Amino acid sequence: MQIQLTKTKTIEVKLPFGGGGGSGGSRRRGPSDVVGVEFGSGDPRGCPAVRLTRKKGRLHVYAAGFVKPPEGEIPQSWEELSNQATWALPVEYQAPGAALAVSTADVFLRQTTPDALTANSMSAPKAALEQPGRKKIGLRSVKQEPAPVAGSAGKAPAPPAGVATSNNGTRFVVQPLADESFIVESGMPEYQVLWLSRLLPEGKRPTAVSVQTYNAALLSSVLNQPEFVEADGNALVLFMTRDSVFFAGYQEGRLLLLRECPGAQGHLFIRETVKKRLGLDEEMVDSVLNESLIDPTPVLEPFARPILQQLEISMDYLSRRHALHVDRVFLLGLPSGAQYWSRMSEDALKVPLVTPSAFAGLEMPAKGNRVPEMDEAQSQVFLGAIGAAVAAMEVGE
């Protein structure tokens, strides 16, 4: 889907869902050499970055690590747009194309309905008129293929035409599908998209080929997981980010469930609580959560209870509505303590939580200094960067 930013500048937003199984056999191919970078991670080590290349149908990891963030700050208003930064990536990450997974307070990803999208498109111009002199934040909206009805074959039919509006500084594009369609809305302020699209130096590698919200990139990070592929793209994933928890359900590689766990705190808050309740320093927190020196389950259980309740609701929905029965759940994004969450899930729901390496299913390079050694837990920080690159590479023109 193309979105016009100015008279001469457009940006392409794509999601690789809605066609074929988890093996990716029917997905169209895009660029063969892309660097995925998470922008705005807040990680003291820098921005997680992964460069992927495609060779003989397989995705290879050329480099992975942390890159220094740009000097400038992403704008918080139209007036700050003139403070444009330039971001020169290290040579090992200078692929022809770059996919940015944006992790800031202003981005969003959510399930929505055609009526809600229409209401948003009509209310934005009205709000701008009520406050003359102020430019309205623009939204980026992307459509998602509908989920097939359980027991039926193929996709729901789509109307031939979409709806496009552009008023008072707002760019809003939506392509409605069938009445019972499943639509995912993803967005960020227009001035931030403009700033990001100009961030990488013109005329030099890499060129920005995709700007995605961080959570949208996470949805793509599972596509090459061996267990996901072996299950023909049927899976339920619990994503635990730094400040939120959400669930994604897939059937034959098609996204059919997306819901945030209401009121759930992300793993940063949970980690800080474990640290304070048990009186630990930073290094001891890692030891407790990863090496089982002390059982932190009593501290984790109050956080886990509502999440597992919502997980059970998600499992029940997939079973009743889509005849998709889940016997294990992916737990992705949690950098420490996954074994305790899996144990609590098995006790409460009789379903284990599986946390594979974020790099599982990708060909790793021979020993060298381009990819640091890391275990499954440490690899979770690269999920957004991997997902952004995969989304850009797995969807062609």
N, C-alpha and C positions, 0 to 999 in steps of 0.2 A: 504494500500500500504506500503510495507516494503522498507526502504532505508538502504543500508549498509554504516556504518560509518567507521568501521575498519574491519579487517579480522574476528573478533569475536563479534563485536557489531553492532546491527541494531536498527533502530527506526521505529515505526509504525505511520503513519500519516493518519487520517481518517476524513471525513466529513459526517454527517448524512443526506445528501440530495440525492434526486434522486429516492426514492422509497416510494410510498404510499402517503396517505393524511396527513394532519396536525395532526391528532389524534395520529399518530405514531404507528398505529396498525400493520403495516408491517415492521417497523424498527426492526432490530435485536438488542438484548440487550447485553450490555457489563457489566462492573463491577457495583456492587450495592452500593458501598460506596466510593465516590471520593471527594477529596477537589480540588476546582478550585482556582487558585491564579493568579492574574495579576502581572506579573513581569515587573518593569520599569515604573510604573504608574506616578511617580513623585509626588504623593500625600503626603503632609507633615505628614499625619496621619499614613502612612505606605502602605503596599501592600493590596489591597482589596482581601479578601479570603472568600469563601463560601464552607461549607462541605455539600454535598447532599447524602442522602441515599434513596434507593428504597425499599418500603414496599407495598406488594399487588398491584403492578403495579403503585403506586403513588410515586412521588418524594417528599421527606421531607427535610426541612432545619434543619440540626443538629446544625450548628453554622455559624455565619457570623460576620465579623468585619475586623479589620486591623491588619496585622502582620508585625513585624519589618523586613525590608529587610536584605539580607545577607551583611556581612561586605565587601566582595570583589566587584570589578567592573567587569561587563561583558566585555570580551576582545574585542578590536577593531582591532586586527591583530592576525596572527598565533603566533607571538613571545610572545604575552601576554597570550597565552593559559595555560602556566605553573602556572599562578597565580590563581589556582583553589580555590574557596570558598566552604564552607560547610554551608548548611542552615538547621537548626533545627527548625521545626515549633512547635508552642505551642501544648500542649497535645490534646486540643479539635479539632485540625485540623490534627491529625495524623491518617488519614484514610489509608486503605491499598494502595490506589492509589492516585496520584496527577496529575492534568492536569494544565499545565502552559500556560497562555495567555501572550505572550511576546509583550511588547509595547516599542520598541526602534526605533531609527532612521533608522536602517538597514533592517527592515522587510518590506514586501510588500504583497499586495493581489490585483489581477487585473484580468480582463477578457482578454483572449488571444485567439489565433488561432493555429491550428496545424502547420501551416507554421512558425509562430513566434517561437513556441517551438522548432521546428527542427533547425531553424537558431541559436537560443541560444545555443543549444547543440553542434552545429558544430563550433560556433565562440569561445567558451570558451577555448578549447584546443589550437586554433590558437593564442589567446591572451597570453596564458601562455608561448607558445614557443617564442613569440616575446620579452618577458621580462624574460630571463633566471634567475633563482635564486629566483624568486618571485612566491609564491603560489597563485593561483587564488581563489577568493571567490567562494565557492560552493553554489548552489541553491537548494532549496527544492521545487519541483513542485508536485501538486496534481491535479488529473483529476476530472472533474465534469460531472455528467450525462447530456446528452443532453436534451433540452426541447422538449416536444412532439409538433408536428405540430398541430395548432388549428384545432379541428374537428376530429382528428385522435385518435386512442386508442393505448395505450402501448408506449414503448420506441423505439427510433431508434436503429437499430441493431449495435452491436459493433464488430469490427474485433477481431479474437481470440488472436492476439499477440500484445504486446506493444513494446516499444523501451526503452532500458536501455543503458546508456553510463557512463563510468567512466574513466576520463583522467586527468592527471596532477593535482590531488587534487580536482577535481570537481566531485560531485555526482549529476547526473541529471536523473530523472526517469519520463517518461510520458507514459500514456496509451491512445492512440488516439481512439476516438469513430467514429461515422459516419461523413461523410463529412460536414454535417450541425450541427456539435456538438457544445455545449456550454461548454467551458473549462475555469476553474478558475485556475490561477497560484498563488501559495503562496510560499514565500521563506524567508530565512534568511541566513547569512553567515554560512558556515559549522563549523568554529571554535566556533561560538556562540552556535550552536546546541550541539556540543561536550561538551562545558563548562556547559550548562544547564542540559544535561543528567547526569552529574556527580555531580550536585549541592546538591542533597539531600543525606544524609548519607546512605551508603550502609548497608544493613542488618537491617535497622530500618524503621518504618513507617514514612511517606509514601514513596512509590516507584514511580518515574515518569513513568506514563503510556501514556502521551501525551504531546507534545510540539507544540503549535499552535501560529500563529500570532494573535495579538489582534483583528484585524478586522475579521479574520476568526471565532474567538470565538464569536464575536458579531452576526454573521450570525446565530449561533445556539441558541442565547439567546431568540429568539422569538418563538421557537418551542413549548414551553409549555404554551404560553400566551392563556388564555381562548378564547379571541376573534379570535385569529389565528386558534385555533382548531375548534371553532364553524363555521368558514368560510371555513372549509375543507382545510386549508393550503393555501388559496388564499389571498394574501396581498401584499401591497407595503409599504416598510419601509424606512423612512428617518433617517439615523444614523448620529448624530452630535457628533463627538469625540472632543477631546481637540484641535486638530489642523487640522481637515479636515471634510468634509461632503460627504457622499456617499449614493446611493440608492440601494436597493435590492428588486427585485420582485420575488414572489413565486406563483406557481400554483400547487395545490394539494400537497403542501409541497415540491415541486421541485423548486430549484433556477433557474430562467430563465432570470434574469436581474441583472447586477452588474455594476454600473458606478459611478465614482467619479464626484462630482460637480466641474468643472474647476475653479480655482482661489478662491474658497470659503475658508474663514477662519473658524477655529473651535471655540468652545464656550469660550475658554480662552481669545482669542483675542477680541471677541465680548464683553465679560464681562469687560475687561480692557478698551475698548473704551467707554462703558456706564459709567464706573467709572470716566474717565477723562472728557468726554463731560459734564456730569452733576455735576462734582465737588463733588463726594461722597467718603466716606471712605469705608473700606471693609464691615462693618456691614450694612451700608446704602445701598450698592449695593444689598445685599440679600433682604433687606426690599422692595426696589423698584421693583425688579424682581419677588418677591414672594408674596408681600402683597399689591401691587398696590398703594403705597403712592404717587408716581409720575408716570405718563404715559411715559415709555421710547420708545414708538413706533417710534417717529421721529428719534431716534438714531438707532433703530434696522432696520428700513425700508430699508436703503441702503444695508445692509447685506442680508436682506430677499429677495429683489427683484430678484437677479440672481438665488438664490436657488429655489424660487418658479417657475421661468421660466424653470429651469431644471426639477423640479418636474412635471410641465405640460407636458414637452417633454416625460418624463418617463411614465406618465399616458397614453399619446397618443400612445406610442409604444406598451404598454401592451394591449391596446384596439384593435389596428389595427392588430398587429402581432399574438396575442394570445387570442383574444376575451375575455380578462380579464378586466372587468369594475370596476373601483375603486370608492367607495363612501366615503371612509375615509382612512386616511394614518396614520400609526404608526410613531410617532416621539420619538425616543429612544436615550439616551445618554446625553440629555440636562438636567443639574442639576438645572436650574432655568429659569423662564420666559417662560415656554412652552405655557401658556395661551395667550401670546401676539402673538406668532408664529401661533397658531391655529386661532386666530382672523384675522390675515393678510391673511392666507391661505383661509379662508372662504370668505373674501372680494374679493380676487383676483381670486380664482378658484372655489368657492362654495363647497369646500371640507375641512372638519375639520381635524385637526391633533390630534390624540389621544395619550396620554402619560400615559400608565398604569404603575403600580409598576413593577420593575424588578423581583419581587418575586411573581407576580400574576401567579396563576396556580400551585404554590408549596405549600405544606402543611407546615405551620409555627409551631414551637414548642410552648408549653404552656409557659406562662410568666416566664421569667428567665433572666439570664445575658449573655446567649450565643448569643443572637441576639438583637442588639440595636433597639430602637423604631425609625422609620423613615417614612417620607411620600413618595409619588410617586417620587417627584423630587430628594430627598436625596438618594433614592434607585438606581438611575441611575448609580452611581459610581461602582456598583457591576455587571453590565451587562457582562463585559468581564470574570469575575471569574465564574459567573453562566453559561455563554455560553460554556466556556472551560470544565466545569464539565459535562454539558448536552451532549456535543459532545462525550466525553469519555464514558459516560454511555449509550447513545442511539445507539451506533454502536458496535455490538459484534464482536467476532473473526470470 
